[in-house]
Amino acid sequence: MARHRTTGTVAPTGRPMEATATAGRIRSSGLAASFGGRARRRDAVYYSPSAHVGFAHYTKTAGTSLQHWFRRVLPDGELLERENPHLPVVVALDRVMVERPPSGWRRLFAGRRHAAAPRPPLIVGVIRDPFEMLVSLYEYWRRHAFPVEPEAPFILAARHGPFPEFLRMAVVDGQAPTYEWFFDVGGRAWSRTRLLDFATIDVGLRLVAREFGIDDPPPLERRNAATAGRRDLDAYRLAAGDLLAEVQRHFRWYYDEGLAVAVGAGRATRAA
């Protein structure tokens, strides 16, 4: 997969920032609570130690379906952080890329030195048309029966406000993280990151599965999906008006480069 020219971590606004600062801001800004809502055990980031593969779940990109798929094919997996259902890659790596003592005969030669993980895990994620993703998120938050009514303004805008107000908060105020920030484009695991195109997710998933030794993967079962044919995107576009240009601006990387590197997009076998 080609590396993006950006170096380091990219902030939700598209501006570079250091990885350590990113992790701190995620916790201090309330981004996790606002974007992820109330975490559920089955939705947390899934990591398989045996395959050294992690699934990074950006919201409304078939994440629930993929979580169940990964549990079937890599059952040894574990949850990295239960409290955040949409853990960004740069934080997930801090859970995986830790120094660990050598085992077996290696301990005889290592002395007191600890060996770090030799390479980042293979990171799998999905990118979706941003406007379609935001419409899906708006409808989901609007209909979802939260155990406790959320306090995050972004969620409340979807639950009680008009779509243009929610969209403005997402792309003008920057409440919706960009894909390049969430997946740490250009970061330490970028060469090991495989992004699937939501529109061709079945093709991409079969291709990526081969990289961790599964030549005949099971089909992806759709879960937590809205009723097909019910959503009128044209009506949402009409309501969005001039904010459509802001969606293009905020998610510029997706339109300029994201689809070009997505596995399975246009039936490509791999991003070169």
C-alpha positions in Angstrom: 0.0 0.0 0.0 1.4 3.4 -0.9 2.3 5.7 2.0 0.6 9.1 2.1 2.9 12.0 1.9 1.8 13.2 5.3 4.2 12.5 8.1 3.2 11.8 11.7 -0.4 11.9 12.9 -3.1 14.0 11.3 -5.6 15.8 13.4 -9.4 15.7 12.8 -9.0 19.1 11.1 -6.2 17.8 8.9 -3.4 19.5 10.7 -0.4 17.4 11.7 0.2 16.7 15.4 2.4 14.4 17.4 1.1 11.0 18.3 1.4 11.6 22.1 -0.5 14.8 21.8 -3.2 13.1 19.8 -3.7 10.5 22.5 -4.0 13.1 25.1 -6.5 15.2 23.2 -8.7 12.1 22.6 -9.1 11.8 26.3 -9.3 15.4 27.3 -11.6 16.7 24.6 -14.4 14.2 25.1 -14.1 13.1 21.4 -14.5 9.5 22.4 -17.7 10.1 24.2 -19.1 12.4 21.5 -18.3 10.3 18.5 -18.6 6.8 20.0 -21.6 7.3 22.3 -22.1 4.6 24.9 -19.6 1.8 24.4 -20.6 -1.8 24.1 -18.3 -4.7 24.7 -18.8 -6.2 21.3 -17.9 -2.9 19.6 -14.5 -2.3 21.1 -11.4 -2.5 18.9 -10.6 -6.1 18.2 -7.0 -7.4 18.1 -5.8 -11.0 17.4 -2.4 -11.7 18.9 -1.9 -14.9 16.9 -2.4 -13.2 13.6 -1.1 -9.8 14.7 -4.2 -8.3 13.1 -6.4 -5.4 14.4 -9.7 -4.1 13.2 -10.2 -0.3 13.6 -13.8 0.6 13.6 -14.8 4.0 12.2 -18.4 4.5 13.0 -21.2 3.5 10.5 -18.8 1.6 8.2 -20.2 -1.9 8.8 -18.2 -2.2 12.0 -20.6 -4.3 13.9 -20.8 -6.8 11.1 -17.0 -6.9 10.8 -16.5 -7.4 14.5 -18.6 -10.5 14.3 -16.7 -11.6 11.2 -13.3 -11.2 12.9 -14.5 -13.1 16.0 -15.4 -16.0 13.7 -12.1 -16.1 11.8 -9.8 -15.0 14.6 -11.4 -16.2 17.8 -8.3 -15.6 19.9 -8.9 -11.9 19.6 -9.2 -9.5 22.5 -10.7 -6.1 23.2 -8.2 -3.2 23.5 -10.4 -0.7 25.3 -13.9 -1.4 26.2 -14.8 2.2 27.1 -14.2 3.5 23.5 -16.1 1.7 20.7 -14.2 3.7 18.0 -10.6 3.7 19.2 -8.3 5.6 16.7 -5.3 3.7 15.3 -2.7 5.8 16.9 -4.1 4.9 20.4 -4.7 1.3 19.5 -1.1 0.9 18.6 0.0 2.1 22.0 -1.9 -1.0 23.4 -0.2 -3.4 21.0 3.3 -2.1 20.4 4.5 -2.5 23.9 7.8 -3.8 25.1 7.5 -7.4 26.3 10.0 -9.8 27.7 11.4 -12.5 25.4 10.2 -16.1 26.0 11.9 -19.5 25.9 15.5 -19.7 24.8 15.7 -16.1 23.7 15.6 -15.1 27.4 19.1 -16.7 27.8 20.6 -14.3 25.3 18.6 -11.2 26.0 19.6 -10.7 29.6 17.5 -7.9 31.0 16.7 -6.4 27.7 13.1 -6.4 26.5 12.3 -6.9 22.9 9.6 -4.7 21.3 7.1 -6.1 18.9 9.0 -6.5 15.6 6.4 -4.7 13.5 3.0 -3.0 13.8 0.0 -5.3 13.4 -1.9 -5.5 10.2 -4.6 -2.9 10.6 -8.0 -3.4 8.8 -10.5 -0.6 8.5 -13.3 0.6 6.2 -13.9 4.0 4.6 -17.3 5.1 3.3 -18.7 8.0 1.3 -18.6 10.7 4.0 -22.0 12.2 3.3 -23.6 8.8 3.3 -21.8 7.9 6.5 -23.0 11.1 8.2 -26.6 10.5 7.1 -26.4 7.0 8.5 -24.9 8.3 11.8 -27.6 11.0 12.0 -30.4 8.4 11.5 -28.8 5.9 13.9 -28.4 8.4 16.7 -31.9 9.8 16.1 -33.6 6.4 16.5 -31.3 4.6 18.9 -32.7 3.8 22.4 -29.8 4.9 24.6 -29.9 3.4 28.2 -29.1 6.9 29.4 -29.9 10.1 27.4 -26.5 11.3 26.0 -25.1 14.7 27.0 -22.7 15.2 24.1 -23.9 18.1 22.0 -23.1 16.3 18.7 -25.3 13.4 19.6 -28.0 15.7 20.9 -28.0 17.6 17.6 -28.8 14.4 15.8 -31.5 13.3 18.2 -33.4 16.6 18.5 -32.2 18.9 15.8 -32.4 19.3 12.0 -30.0 17.6 9.8 -28.2 20.8 8.6 -27.3 21.6 12.2 -25.9 18.2 12.8 -23.9 18.3 9.5 -22.5 21.7 10.4 -21.2 20.4 13.7 -19.7 17.4 11.9 -17.8 19.1 9.2 -17.5 22.8 10.1 -16.9 22.4 13.8 -14.9 19.2 13.2 -16.9 16.9 15.4 -16.5 14.1 12.8 -12.9 12.8 12.7 -11.4 12.6 9.3 -10.4 9.3 7.9 -6.7 10.2 7.6 -6.6 11.2 11.3 -8.6 8.1 12.6 -6.4 5.7 10.6 -3.2 7.6 11.2 -2.4 8.0 7.5 1.4 8.3 7.1 2.0 7.0 10.6 4.0 4.1 11.9 1.5 1.4 10.9 0.4 3.0 7.6 2.4 0.5 5.4 0.5 -2.2 7.3 -2.9 -0.6 7.0 -5.6 -2.0 4.7 -8.6 0.2 4.1 -11.6 -1.4 2.5 -14.1 0.5 0.4 -17.6 0.3 1.9 -19.2 0.0 -1.5 -17.1 -3.1 -2.4 -16.5 -4.4 1.1 -17.0 -8.1 0.3 -14.3 -8.0 -2.4 -11.9 -6.2 -0.2 -12.4 -8.4 2.8 -11.7 -11.6 0.8 -8.5 -10.0 -0.5 -7.3 -8.9 2.9 -8.1 -12.2 4.5 -5.5 -13.9 2.4 -2.8 -11.7 4.1 -3.5 -13.4 7.4 -3.8 -16.9 6.0 -7.5 -17.3 5.3 -8.0 -18.3 1.7 -11.7 -19.1 2.0 -13.2 -16.7 4.4 -16.9 -16.8 5.5 -19.3 -14.2 4.0 -19.9 -11.0 5.9 -23.2 -11.1 7.6 -24.9 -7.7 7.7 -25.8 -6.5 11.2 -27.1 -3.3 12.7 -27.9 -2.0 9.2 -30.8 0.3 8.2 -33.6 -1.1 6.1 -32.5 -1.2 2.5 -34.1 1.4 0.2 -35.5 3.5 3.0 -33.0 6.3 2.9 -33.5 9.2 0.6 -30.0 10.7 0.1 -31.3 13.3 -2.4 -33.6 14.8 0.2 -30.6 15.0 2.6 -28.5 16.6 -0.1 -31.2 19.2 -0.7 -31.4 19.9 3.0 -27.6 20.2 3.3 -27.3 22.9 0.6 -24.0 24.7 0.8 -22.8 22.4 3.5 -22.1 19.8 0.8 -19.0 21.8 -0.1 -17.9 21.7 3.5 -18.2 17.9 3.5 -15.9 17.8 0.5 -13.5 20.1 2.2 -13.4 18.3 5.6 -13.1 14.8 4.0 -10.8 15.9 1.2 -8.4 13.1 1.7 -11.1 10.5 1.1 -12.0 12.1 -2.3 -8.5 12.9 -3.4 -6.6 9.8 -2.2 -8.7 7.5 0.0 -10.5 5.6 -2.6 -7.3 5.2 -4.6 -5.7 3.2 -1.8 -8.7 1.2 -0.7 -8.4 -2.5 -1.2 -11.1 -3.8 -3.5 -12.1 -0.4 -4.8 -12.6 -0.8 -8.5 -11.8 -4.5 -7.9 -8.1 -3.6 -7.3 -6.2 -6.3 -5.5 -3.9 -4.0 -3.5 -3.0 -0.4 -3.4 0.5 -0.2 -4.9 
